[in-house]
Amino acid sequence: MLKDRFGRKIDYLRISVTDKCNYRCVYCMPEEGVKLKSHDEILSFEEITSIARCAARLGIVKIRLTGGEPLVRRDIELLVEMISRCEGINELVMTTNGSLLSREKAWKLKEAGLSRVNISLDTLDGDEFKRITRRGNIEDVFAGIDAAKSAGLNPVKINMVISEATSRSQIMEMRSFCKQEGLRLQTIKQFSLYQREEKLDSSFTFDRPPPCSLCNKIRLTADGFLKPCLLSNAEIKLDLNNIEESLKRAVREKPLRGTICENRLMSQIGG
């Protein structure tokens, strides 16, 4: 079992499989995109699986695949199958924008061992959706949601980022939509990696992020760095020759609470 210096049990690993994304969401990535890592700088499926296997031996029971957009990574279902074979991993999930989740892809992911998906959707208005994503078609996401439900990637969760511009009526519309479609809504408080103070209405109760005192996760970036905390500049270059010690060090260096992260964009961490 992995425990940090403050007694928190760490049993959840978020793995970014790519820094690429087909969207340019206003809170995640600059409109012009970011300088992408070369193929040689990105962890291979075999390397990721070795990390997952070692993490499981240390007590990690849940793995989430993120990006960028994980479905941009070619043959991602092969990685799902490889990780799903790791003894000790009880839950293998994915966060996606859903736009590339065809019925065929959803079934492949389910058959490979994916438990469920979280699909990002901040609004039900097509024009507003295009403004937020800077290029997306909301109908593609609706199709992705249907594909996930059809394949049994349940419960399908909808991640709705709540910004200063989000009205309560929009939230209620999303709640009604999710109830009607048999989806679970998760409201996420928008925050900046670079600011300590939050500006959103604190009278609203958000589902995510959880309090720092309850944090049970560490993160692995697509280029092979472990981040003990999302809101921190701290990161450890993973030693593929001593994965166990790298993971233990990341847990040891996990801070009591987040502050700011100035060395990476959200899209380069995986949220």
ZIKA-V669013 format. One record per residue. PHI is phi in whole degrees, 0 to 359 (none if undefined). Layout:
PHI
PHI
This chain:
none
263
229
274
296
253
84
281
282
254
226
223
237
262
244
276
264
198
263
273
208
273
246
225
303
298
262
238
211
298
301
278
84
231
290
277
287
286
304
290
273
266
300
280
301
295
294
299
295
298
293
298
296
292
300
297
297
272
119
288
244
232
232
242
266
227
229
36
249
300
286
287
290
298
59
301
295
292
295
303
297
295
289
298
276
287
296
107
277
269
218
237
233
217
253
218
278
81
291
254
271
285
298
297
294
299
294
298
295
296
295
284
122
289
283
195
228
254
244
281
203
264
203
258
268
299
292
294
299
294
294
293
273
67
190
281
250
298
296
295
288
301
295
295
297
299
295
296
296
298
278
80
276
253
284
284
255
255
267
250
280
261
253
298
275
282
269
295
294
294
294
294
300
293
299
296
300
295
297
295
267
71
250
251
269
240
273
238
289
293
215
258
291
252
234
278
270
261
252
284
302
283
284
270
268
261
280
218
282
285
299
305
296
254
293
235
232
231
234
240
279
297
264
90
245
267
250
295
210
298
265
201
281
295
204
239
292
290
268
292
270
210
299
302
294
298
295
296
295
300
291
298
268
293
283
297
211
283
233
217
234
247
258
213
273
303
294
271
249
102
75
